[in-house]
Amino acid sequence: MRKLHYAGGYLLMADQTCKALLRYARALAQTGESDIAVVPTISDGGSLGYAHLLVGPASQLFSTPVENASKEPFDEEIIAELERRTAALQPARPEWATELTDVDDLEFDERSM
């Protein structure tokens, strides 16, 4: 669990969600764009909810760990969506469906010493 410090306050959220949101905020800042991100949060009282955050170049976000935290509000779909949005803002990278399958295996000469 982490505290995401945002706009003079903080939100409690799962580690993975917080880190995905910070990566997305960094990508937005690098491209000079902004967006609204919806993330699962937990209140100080323990109830689950969702926060809508405006993130962009002027956002001043940072997170700190929470010790002895209760159950984290984990949402795999939201994390995947944040990661997809982050990747869309970054330069394309080459991908290979099969990696070096056309290269023959190397044969080593094993000699006794």
LINCOR-V799916 format. One record per run of one state. SS is the DSSP state (~ for helix, > for strand, _ for the rest). FROM is the first residue (numbers start at 0). LEN is the number of residues. If there is no record, write none. Layout:
BEGIN
ss:SS from:FROM len:LEN
ss:SS from:FROM len:LEN
END
This chain:
BEGIN
ss:_ from:0 len:1
ss:> from:1 len:5
ss:_ from:6 len:2
ss:> from:8 len:5
ss:_ from:13 len:1
ss:~ from:14 len:17
ss:_ from:31 len:2
ss:> from:33 len:9
ss:_ from:42 len:5
ss:> from:47 len:9
ss:_ from:56 len:5
ss:> from:61 len:4
ss:_ from:65 len:10
ss:~ from:75 len:14
ss:_ from:89 len:24
END
